[in-house]
Amino acid sequence: MKFAIVIALCLPFLCVAQKKEPFLPENLKIDWQLVTNNYNGEDKYLATFTITNTDKKTALPVSGWTIYYNANRDVVKKDIGNGLETFRVHGDLFYLKPNSTFKGLKPNESITLECVGDAWAFNISDAPSGYYLVWDETPLVSKDISKVSARPPSDINKFMRAPNHINVQITPEMVFEQ
């Protein structure tokens, strides 16, 4: 009798524990790239987030999830395109969340989002990091997104913070030449 009561009490938890996630975060890839500092002649930078669904069968749903990340610069423009918005939670913690216009992310599909940041990015070390996904249904469970990259601008001079700024960036090519 006691055994039956224990099973009856535990059964709902076992069912919840076996519930399949709608999308596996290991199938997300996030690439961040600085496009330019001194964006529109102001103390701001323009960067892109490219989010790729590497899964061959499952789409990232249109809603029900949030991607959290850390960044050391505030985001000026909250609506970053393609139905996604980013907000500062507190300190250096931000989140990326779909709004009502997000259409999901189909298998093998990528979207690129433009992000305008406050101040400037001195190096790719200023890129966001620590990405993780949280489902609305399980807000206390976070899932690491490990396929991430940060790239400098394609033109090293785009690191300049003002038109008369002298670029002091050290590139791998410069180190190799030395």
C-alpha positions, 0 to 999 in steps of 0.5 A, spaced: 500 500 500 505 504 501 509 503 495 502 504 491 502 511 494 509 513 493 508 511 486 502 515 485 505 521 488 512 520 484 508 519 477 506 526 475 514 528 476 516 522 472 512 524 466 514 531 467 521 529 467 520 525 460 517 531 456 521 532 450 524 539 449 520 543 443 527 544 440 534 542 443 539 549 444 545 545 442 542 546 435 543 553 435 549 557 433 550 564 434 555 569 431 556 576 433 560 581 429 562 588 430 560 592 423 563 599 425 564 603 431 562 611 430 556 608 427 552 614 424 557 619 427 556 618 434 559 614 440 555 608 438 557 601 435 553 597 430 554 589 430 550 583 427 547 577 431 547 571 426 542 566 429 543 559 425 538 553 426 543 547 425 538 542 426 535 538 420 528 537 422 526 541 428 524 549 427 526 554 433 518 555 435 515 562 434 515 563 442 516 560 448 523 561 449 528 566 451 536 567 450 540 570 455 547 573 454 552 577 458 554 584 454 558 590 457 555 595 453 547 597 453 543 596 447 540 602 444 535 599 439 531 594 442 527 591 436 533 588 432 529 585 427 526 579 424 521 579 430 526 579 435 527 584 441 533 585 446 533 588 453 537 589 459 535 585 465 540 588 470 547 590 470 551 586 464 545 581 463 541 581 457 535 577 454 533 576 446 526 574 446 521 573 440 515 578 439 509 577 435 512 578 428 517 572 429 516 566 424 520 561 428 527 559 425 526 553 420 531 547 420 538 550 416 535 557 416 539 563 419 537 570 420 541 576 421 539 581 426 542 588 427 544 591 434 546 598 435 550 599 442 552 604 446 559 607 446 563 603 442 567 596 442 574 596 443 575 589 441 572 583 440 573 581 447 567 586 448 562 581 444 556 578 448 558 571 451 555 566 456 549 565 451 543 560 454 536 558 452 530 558 457 523 555 456 517 559 458 515 552 461 521 551 465 524 558 467 528 555 472 532 550 467 537 554 463 540 550 457 547 552 454 548 555 447 555 553 446 556 554 438 558 561 438 563 566 435 565 573 435 569 576 429 572 583 428 569 588 423 572 586 416 575 592 415 580 593 421 579 601 421 572 600 423 574 599 430 576 607 430 571 610 435 572 617 431 574 619 424 580 622 427 582 616 432 588 613 430 587 605 430 591 601 435 588 595 434 593 589 434 591 583 429 593 576 428 597 578 421 601 584 425 603 579 430 605 574 425 609 580 421 613 581 427 
